[in-house]
Amino acid sequence: MIRIVPPLLLGTAPLIPGMIGTETAAPAQAGFKAADCAALAGMPIANGRIESAAMVTKGAPVVTEAGKPGLPAQASFCRVQAVLTPVARSNIRVEVWLPEAANWNGKMVGAGNGGFGGSLTLSSLTMHGALGKGYATAGTDLGHVGTGDTDGKWALNEPERITDFGHRANHLTANFAKAVIAAFYPRGLQAAYFQGCSDGGREALMEAQRYPEDYDAIIAGAPANAWTRMMAGFMANDRAVFARPESAIPAAKLKLLQSAALAKCDAADGVKDEVIDDPRSCGFDPTVLQCKAGDAADCLTAPQVAAAKALYRGAVDAKGKPFFPGMMPGAEAFPGTWDVWLTGPKAQHGVFATEFFRYLVYSDPNWQPARFDLGRDYAAAKARMAPILDSDNPDLTPFIRRGGKLILYHGWNDAAIPPENTIQYYQAALKKTPGAAQSVRLFMVPGMSHCLGGPGASIFDALTTLDRWRQGGPAPETMVATKYDNDLFAYLGLPAKPTRTRPLCAYPKVAKWTGSGSTDEAGSFACVAPKS
């Protein structure tokens, strides 16, 4: 969705979720051309200022957050840093990275953030990778500074900053980046893509739904798109585990859950590899681990079993009706999964939900999780925050109508955002949006944790896949994912050793071993329709 936007006023009126937005930035003076990188510092912009424009050499560390280390630049580029101020109390920090003209591929990537944002740290990870592929790329702190991406204090009595976080920051960043690109390069922009995971996935779908002109094609990973419902579900999970001390599941007992689930279901897909390809079919019941009496290291107490059941099941309302999907079995003890999100002493489901209800929904720093009532508090969150934050409208018609392409993906062992949330959104989009079957693809990733890592192969090049599709190639039916000895290093472009490759199949197809060849090589698998 690459076109230079003509001068328009910056609006702030609330919009109905999913409707096309009218907020548009005109940051650059028409016809402005920069002779070199440094000259971009003098580019006049409305409602904001460019703070610096300077060349960064290949290999130099790029620091986006003071006091924290930076990653080495994968290519020489012009780094533009700006602040956009569309309305009072709005302060959106933006960066645009421009590869040298000879190395630019003619396209741009908008990078999603994560959590509550508050810095460019997470955005910059996507920006580094895109820059290395020749893209101009842009990211934002979503309009506020936080102590970390779980910090919601910035939102206390700050409705404009909540609007920036919800949707305005990414939209204005897209327009600003296009203007800077037009001023810097002799040739015009050919295509614009957006890529994000987690909250970045919510942001990705927000762009497709509310601002369908911003981007031509979009990647949304593990999207937190049903934000208000998800946060209520997060708090319900927190209460299931921590409302009573006896319900807490010690870290040492997570291995019991994982081992029992794998023993029951790992081999069902034809390959015993400590990965359950589709955990929905597992039917694992943690009751098999319940202690016969008292407590012991090799069993779970009745309250702990009840807590585990609640996490697998997902939140239910007062009538027992499903409210938000639950977690999948098979990687409970893998580092960074249940310990970080669900059962550890600082489990992030409870942290995120507490910050959300305190500072965004109720503007009450004294609000406590013990007060939580699913029906009442979700109703309040939905009324006050859904029009600004939720991007779960399945109607993608304006985006698809103008040729937009969308890749969704989600890890089956995501302990942050339940994978069935994305499946449900995809299925709803197919029903609601004409042409979605040709323009939207979903890839479920066996053994993948939240956006990265887990016991399965989780590193794959969705951006190149999207680009080929958008440039006229066939709709993707498969991508190859790789497992490394250090997935984080591989994701960051640092040295790492591949240990396994597997095909990812366009949903609902699944990868099945052909019966010959190494089960650690993608070529030994074929994508097939699941058994009904």
N, C-alpha and C positions, 0 to 999 in steps of 0.2 A: 504494500500500500504506500507507494512511493510517489508522492507528488508534493510539490512545494505549495503550502497553504497560503492563500491570499490573506491580506490583513483583515482580521476580525477582532471583535472585542472578546475579552476573557469573561465568560459567564460563570456564575456560581449557583445557579438555581438547581435544586435537587431534581434528579431524574428518576423515572420509574425504572426499576431494574430491568436490564436487557434492552431498553430503548436506545436508539441512536443518540449520542450526545451532541450538544451544540457548543461545548466549550472548546475554543480554538485559539491557539497562540499564533501571533505574528511577530516572532522575535527579531527578525532581521529586516533591515531597510531593503526595499526592493532594489535589485541590481548590484548590491554590494559584492565586490570581489576582493579577496585577499591575495596580495602578491606572494606571501609566504605564510608560514605558521604563525609567526609573531604578530603579523598584521591582523589576525583574527581577534586579537585582544581589543582592537578598535572597532569591531563590528557593532553598530548600534542595535540594541534590542529593546523592545517595549516590555515594561514590567519585569525588569531584571537587570543583571549586569554580568559581563564576562570578567572573571577575576584574573585569569591567566590563560595564556596560550603559548606553549613551549614544546620544542622537540625533545623526545625521549629516545635514546639510542637503544638498539637491540641488546638485550642482556642486562640493562640497567634495572634496578629494583623499582617497582611502581608501588608506592605507599598510598593507600586511600584512607587510612585511619591512623592518626597520629599515635606514635608509640607502639605500633604493631608492624611486624615485618611485611615487606612487599614481595610479590613474585617477580621474577625477571621478565622483562618485556620480550615477547616472542618475535617481535619485529620492531623496527624503528617506526615511530609514529608521532603525530602532533597531538598533544594532550590539551584539550580545552576544558577548563573548569569554570562553571558559571553558577549563579544563584538566580532562580526564577521567583518572582514575587507577584503573582497574579492578583492577590487581594491582601488586605491587612491581615496580619498574623499568619501569613503563608510565607514559607522560606524553604524553597525546594532546591537542594544541592544536586547538580547535574554534572556529569562528565561525558565528553564525546572524544573518542579516540579515532584518529584519522591516519591510516597507513599512508606511506609515501605514494604519490600518484602512480608511479610505475608498478607498485605492488597491490594497488587497490583493485578488487574484482568487480567494482561497480555497484556493490550492494551494501546494505547495512543490517545490523542486528541490534534490536533493543533487548536489554538484559533484565530479566526479572530479579526481584529481591527475595527475601525470605523472612519468615516470622513477622514481627512488627516493623521490620526495616530498621531505620535509625542510623545507618551508615551505608557506604558503598562496598563493604567488604564482600558480601555474597554476590552482588551484581558483578563485581570485578572478576570473579572467577569465570563466569560466562564470557565476559568481555575479553579476557586474556585468550581463551580458546578461539573465539571468533576472529580476533585480531590476527592470530597465527594462521588463519585460513584466508586472510586477505580482505576481511570485512571491515568497514567502518562500524563502530559500535558505540552504544550509549547506555548509561545507567543512571540511577537516581537513588538518593537515600529515602525517598518517599515523603519528604517534606518535614523531617524532624531529626533530631539527634537523640539517640537513646544509649543507655549504658550497655545494651546488648539487644539481640533481636527478640528477647522475651519481655522486654521492658515496655510497659504501656503507660507509664506516668506522664509522658509527653501529651497524652490525649485529654488529660483532666481539664474540663471546661474549655476545650480548644476545638470547636466544630470545624473550622477551616482546615486545621491540620488533619482531622479525621477524614475530611473530604479529599485532601491531598493523598493520604495513605490509601483511601478506598479506590480512587480512580484518576484523580486529576494530575498527579505527579507524572505518571507514565505517559499520559496523553500529551502533556505539554513538553515532556522530554522528547517524544517522537517528533513533534513539530520543530522544536529547537534544533535537534540533530539534523533534520532535513535541511533546515536553513543554513546551518554551518557547513554541511556537505556541499550545498549549492554554491556557497561562497568560496570554498577551498579548492574544489576540483574543476578542471576545465569541462569535463563531460558530466552528463546528468546521471541521477540515480536510476538504476535499472529495477531494483526490487528491494523491499524492506521486510524483514522477518523479526518476529519476537520469540524469545526462548526463556522459559522460566519453569521452576519446579517448586512445589509446596505453595507458599504464598505467591511465589512467582508463577505457579500454575493458575492460581486464582486471578492474578494480574493478567496473564495471557488470555484467559477466557473473558475477562472484563474488557480487554481491548477488542476482542472479536465481537462481543455483544453490544457494547456501548459506543465504541469508536471504530466501526468496521472499515473506515477509510484509512486508518493509521498504518496498517500492516497488510502485506499481500499474503503472507502465510505465517502460521503460528505453531509453536511447540508448547504444549501444556503438560508438564509432568506432575503426577501426584497432586492434582489441583485441590487447594483448600477453598473451592468455589462456593460450597454451601456454608459460608463462614459462620453465620449466626447459629445455624443448626449444629454445625460441627463443634463450636465452642460449648454449646449446651451439652452435647454428647461427651466432650472432653471432661466437663465437670461431673457428669454422671459417672464416668469411669473413675474419676478421682474419688468420688464418694464411695463407690463400690469397693475400692481397695483401702481407703484411709479413714472412712467415717468411724470405723472401730479399729483399735490397735490390733486385735486378734485377726483381722482380715488381711493385714499386710503380708505380702509374699516375699520372703527373704531372697536375696540374690542367689544364694546357694541352691535354692529349690527350683529356680527357673530351668536348670539343666534337667530336672526330673520331668518337667512338662515337655521340653523339647525332645528328649530321648524317647519318651512314651509316644509322642506324636509321630516321630520318624519311624519308630518300630512298627507302628500300625499302618503307615501310609507311604513311606518313602519308596518302596519297591512297586507300588501300584501302577506307576507310569512306565514300568518296564526297565528302569535304570535305578540302581541303588547308589545314590550319589549325595545323600544328605540334603536333598532338595525335593520338596513336594511340588510337582509342576502345577497342579490346580488344587489348592487346599480346600476348596469348597466341597470336594467329594470325599474328604477325609473322614468326617463324622467323629472326630476325636472327642472323648468325654473325659475330663480330668477326674471324674469320680473314681476311676480305676486307681488313682494315686492316694485316695483318702486313707488316713491312718485308721487302723482298727481300734486303737485306743490311745488317748493322749496325743503326744507329738513326738516326732523323730526326724532324723536327718533324711531318711529315705522315703518320706511320705508327706502329704499335705493334710493339715487339719481341716475339719469341716468348714470353718469360716474361710480358710484359704482356698478351698475348692470352690466355694460359692463365689468368691472374688474372681477366680480364674474363669468360671463359667460366665460371669457377667461381662468380662472383657471379650471373650470369644463371641458371645451373643450380641453385644452392642446394647446401647441404651434403649430402654422401652418406656413408654408413657405409663400413666397411672392405671390404664386399662390393660397393660401388658402388650400393647401394640408396638411393633418395631418403630423406633424413632431415628436411629442412626446405626449404620452397620458396625459390626464388631471386627475383631482382629483374627488373623488366620494363624493356624498352628504350623510349627516346624522350625522356627528360628528364635524361640523365646529367650534363649540364653546367649544368642549371638551378641557380641559387644555392640552397643549403640541401639539396641532394639528395645525390649521391654524394660530393661534397667533404666534407660534414659527417659523413655516416654511414659511408662505406665506404673512401674512398681518401685523404682528407686526413691531415696529420701527426698530428692528434688525432681520428681517425675514431672515432665514438661506438660502433660495434659493438664494437671492441676495448676501449674504456674501460668500457662497461657490463659486458661479460662478465668483464673482469679484476676489477672491483670485486665482482661477484657471486661468482665462484669464490674470491676471496681471503677475503671477509668473511662471506658467508652460507653457502657450502658447506663450506669447509675451515677457517675461522677461522685463517687463516695469512696475515698481511700480506706475507710473503715469497714467496708463490706467484707464479710467472711464466708468462706465456702460452707460452713455449717448452716448458713441461712438458705442454702440452695434448694429450690423447688423447681423441678424440670418444667412443669406446665407454666407456672407464673413467670419464671425468669426467662424462659425461651420466648414467651409472648412479648415481654418487654424488649428483649434483644431484637426480635424480628421487627417490631414496630419502629424502634429507634435507629437501628443500624443496618437492617437488610437493604433498604434502598440505596445505601452508600457503599456497602461492603460486599454484598452477595453477587456472585457471577454464575449462578446455576440455572439461568434461563436457557432452556434447550433450543430456543428459536434463534438459529444462526443465519436466517434467511438473507439479511442485507450483506453479511460477510461472504456467504457462499455465492450469492448472486453476482458479485463483482469478481468472482474467480478465486476467492480465498480458499486456502488449503489448511487443514488442521490435523496435526498429529498429537494424539493423547497417549500417555504411557503411565504405568503404575506398577510398582513392585508388589508381588504377592505377599511378601513378608514385611511390608511397611507397618511399623508399630506406631507411627504418628497419625497418618490419615488412612482410614480403612480402604483397601483397594476396591471393594464393592461400590464405594461412592462414585468412583470414576466409571465403572461399568454401568451403573444406573444412569449417570449423565449421558454417556454415549448412546445407550439404548433410547433414552428420551429424545436426544437430538435426532436420531434416525427417524423417529415417529413424527417429530414436530417440524423438521426442516426439509423442504424439498431439495433433493440433490445431495443430501448429507452422505448417502451411501457411496457416492462417487468422490466426495471431497473431504471426508473425515475418516481417519484411521485410528484404531486403538491397538496398542501393543501392551499386553500384560507380561511382566518380567518375572519368571520363576526365581525364587530365592533372593530377590532384591529387597533391600531395606528401604529406608526413606530417602529417595532420590539417588542414593549411592550406596554401594557396599552390600553386605549380607553374604550368605553362603553361596549364592548363585552368581552367574555371569551378569555383570551390571554396567559395563562400560560399552557404549555404542554411540555411533555418530548419527544422531537424529537430524542434525543441521544439514549435513550433506544429503541425506535422504530427502529432507524437505525441499532443498534447493533443486534437486533433480526433478522432483515431482512438479514443483511450481514452474520450472522452466520448460515443461512440456513432456516430461517422462511419464511412464505409467504410474498409476497409484501403487504405492509400495505394499507388497504383500509379506515382506520379510526384512529383517535387519539382523546383522550378526553382532552378538554381544560377547564380550571377553571378560573372563575372570583373571585378575592379576594377584600376585603375591602381596601387593599393596595397591588396593583400588584407588585410594586417595591420591597417591603419587601419580598413577596413570591418568586420573582425571585432570590433574594439574599440569600434565605434560612432563612430569619428572620421571627418571628411570624406574621402571617396574617390569617384572617378568610375567608374561602371560602363562597361565596354567590350564585354561580351558576356554573353548569357544562353543557357543550354542546359537542356533537361530531363534530369533524372536518372530512370532507369527502374528499376522493381522487377526485380531479377535473376530470370531470365536475360535479360529484354528489354533492348534497346539502342536508343538514339536514332538515328534515320536522317533525313537531310535529305529533305524531300518533293520537292525538285527545283525549288521556287519560293520566293521570299522570301529575305531576308537570312540568311546562315549565321551571323550574330552574334545572331540573335533566336530564342528558344526556340520561338516559335510556328511556325517554319519546319521543325520536326522532329516526328516521331511515334515513339512507343515501339513497337517491333516485335520479334517473336521472332527470335532469331539463326538464321542458316542452319545447318543441321546438317552 
